[in-house]
Amino acid sequence: MAFLGFALTFAQAPADLFSKAPPAVDEALRDRANKFYQAHVDGKFRIADQFVAEDSKDAFYEAEKRRCRTFRIASIAYKEEFTQASVVIECDTEVLIPPKGLTSVRMPVGSTWRVENGVWVWYLVKTITRQSPFGEMKPGEGSATGSFQIPTGPTVEQLQNAVQASRRKIKFDVDKPGEGTVDITNSFPGGVKLEMTPMFAHDLQITLDKTDLKDGETARLHVKYTPSKRHARVADTFSQIRIVAAPIQTAIVVHLEFAR
């Protein structure tokens, strides 16, 4: 799984993406995948090994195991007449975000499965970027044996860029009424909740049209300025609106400039 951009892609034909597996096949895969990932949650990797293909066991043994506190199967895409599948789970885990420290996030994790001897097994896709139970693995740098390294999750920079604002400044004429908008777009797959810090100003009306954003959704921040003769602002002053996207704690700060 590529955490940057949080996109999960698999080599599948369009027809395969929309094909529906027979109930018995789907139930069997879900049962095996649930037991496999539950063994990771419980830290019982010998049990998880029972669900790994023989040609992928060495890589599985050597891999660092990311721990999910909980998980759920988000989607399954079948191919090859329902003998291969791509499984995506939603993993409830923690990443280190300075200075806040460990922060809870829900991230998608992809894996590949195939039928061997009548049962579903997890296996490693033999590509330059390789799938592991908890993300992509790449050959270790300088390694002659082709050992593998598993990333611990998205970087702080990737999380901070998961929620973007169309602009960070709105400029008003201090003597005239005015309005401005900022679009805030989420690309974090687990979804975010926007929390705006309370701001009390007699001459500003600030609204956010939605606070819960799924992946790809956009909220609009609207700011309306109405000059007050009784409490007139001084020219060349600034205010700011602060919005935090939970649970990844990305902060969006919009500066308001009042000029003449």
Residue pairs with C-beta under 8 A, 6 or more apart in sequence:
1 8
1 108
1 109
1 110
1 131
1 135
1 136
2 8
2 9
2 129
2 136
3 107
3 135
3 151
3 153
3 154
3 155
3 158
4 154
4 158
5 187
6 107
6 108
6 154
6 162
6 187
6 188
6 189
6 215
8 86
8 88
8 108
8 110
10 77
10 86
10 110
10 112
12 77
12 79
12 86
13 79
16 77
16 78
16 79
16 80
17 77
19 78
19 79
19 82
21 29
21 76
21 78
21 82
21 85
22 82
25 78
25 82
26 76
28 119
28 120
29 76
29 85
29 87
29 113
29 120
30 73
30 76
32 51
32 113
32 119
32 120
32 121
33 51
33 73
33 87
33 89
33 111
33 113
33 120
33 122
34 73
35 47
35 51
36 48
36 51
36 122
36 133
37 68
37 71
37 89
37 133
38 71
39 45
39 47
39 48
39 51
40 48
40 65
40 66
40 67
40 68
40 133
40 134
41 67
41 68
41 69
41 70
41 71
43 67
45 65
48 60
48 133
49 57
49 60
49 61
51 120
51 121
51 122
52 60
52 121
52 122
52 123
53 114
53 116
53 121
53 122
53 123
53 124
55 123
55 124
56 122
56 123
56 124
59 124
59 130
59 132
59 137
59 148
60 122
60 124
60 132
60 133
62 147
62 148
63 132
63 133
63 137
63 148
63 150
64 149
64 150
64 152
65 133
65 134
66 91
66 93
66 134
66 135
66 150
66 152
66 153
67 93
68 89
68 91
68 92
68 93
68 109
68 134
69 92
69 93
69 94
70 92
71 89
71 90
71 91
71 92
71 109
72 89
72 90
73 87
73 88
73 89
74 88
74 89
74 90
74 108
75 87
75 88
76 85
76 86
76 87
76 88
77 85
77 86
78 84
78 85
79 85
79 86
80 114
83 114
83 115
84 112
84 113
84 114
84 115
85 112
85 113
85 114
85 120
86 110
86 111
86 112
86 113
87 110
87 111
87 112
87 113
88 108
88 109
88 110
88 111
89 108
89 109
89 111
90 106
90 107
90 108
90 109
90 190
91 106
91 107
91 108
91 109
91 134
92 104
92 105
92 106
93 104
93 105
93 106
93 107
93 153
94 102
94 103
94 104
94 105
95 102
95 103
95 105
95 152
95 153
95 154
95 156
95 159
96 102
96 103
96 156
97 103
97 156
97 159
97 248
97 249
98 156
100 249
103 247
103 248
103 249
104 247
105 153
105 154
105 159
105 188
105 190
105 247
105 248
106 189
106 190
106 191
106 247
107 153
107 154
107 189
107 190
108 189
108 190
109 133
109 134
109 135
110 131
110 135
111 122
111 131
111 132
111 133
112 122
112 123
112 124
112 125
112 131
113 120
113 121
113 122
113 123
114 120
114 121
114 123
115 121
122 133
124 130
124 131
124 132
124 137
125 131
128 138
128 139
129 136
129 137
129 138
130 136
130 137
130 138
130 148
131 137
132 148
132 150
134 150
135 150
135 151
135 153
136 150
136 151
137 148
137 149
137 150
138 148
138 149
139 146
139 147
139 148
140 146
140 147
140 148
140 149
154 162
159 188
159 248
159 249
159 250
160 248
160 250
161 187
161 250
162 186
162 187
162 188
162 192
162 245
162 248
162 250
163 184
163 185
163 186
163 187
163 188
163 192
163 213
163 245
163 248
163 250
163 252
164 184
164 185
164 187
165 182
165 183
165 184
165 252
165 254
166 182
166 183
166 184
166 185
167 182
167 254
168 182
168 252
168 253
168 254
168 255
169 254
169 255
169 256
169 257
170 180
170 182
170 223
170 254
170 255
170 256
170 257
171 180
171 256
171 257
171 259
172 178
172 180
172 225
172 256
172 257
172 258
172 259
173 258
173 259
173 260
174 227
174 232
174 233
174 234
174 235
174 237
174 258
174 259
174 260
175 227
175 260
176 227
177 224
177 225
177 226
177 227
178 224
178 225
179 222
179 223
179 224
179 225
180 222
180 223
180 225
181 220
181 221
181 222
181 223
182 220
182 221
182 223
182 254
183 218
183 219
183 220
183 221
184 194
184 213
184 218
184 219
184 220
184 221
184 243
184 252
185 213
185 216
185 217
185 218
186 192
186 213
186 214
186 215
186 216
186 217
186 218
186 245
187 215
187 216
188 215
188 245
188 248
189 215
190 215
190 247
191 212
191 213
191 214
191 215
192 212
192 213
192 245
192 246
192 247
192 248
192 250
193 211
193 212
193 213
193 245
193 246
193 247
194 208
194 210
194 211
194 212
194 213
194 219
194 243
194 244
194 245
195 211
195 243
195 244
195 245
195 246
196 206
196 208
196 211
196 241
196 242
196 243
197 241
197 242
197 243
197 244
199 206
199 239
199 241
201 239
202 228
202 231
203 225
203 226
203 227
203 228
203 231
203 233
204 223
204 224
204 225
204 226
204 239
204 256
205 223
205 224
205 226
206 221
206 222
206 223
206 224
206 241
207 221
207 222
208 219
208 220
208 221
208 222
208 243
209 219
209 220
209 222
210 217
210 219
211 219
213 219
213 245
221 241
221 243
221 254
223 241
223 254
223 256
225 256
225 258
227 233
233 258
234 258
235 258
235 259
235 260
236 258
236 259
236 260
237 258
238 255
238 256
238 257
238 258
239 255
239 256
239 258
240 253
240 254
240 255
240 256
241 253
241 254
241 256
242 251
242 252
242 253
243 251
243 252
243 253
243 254
244 250
244 251
244 252
245 251
245 252
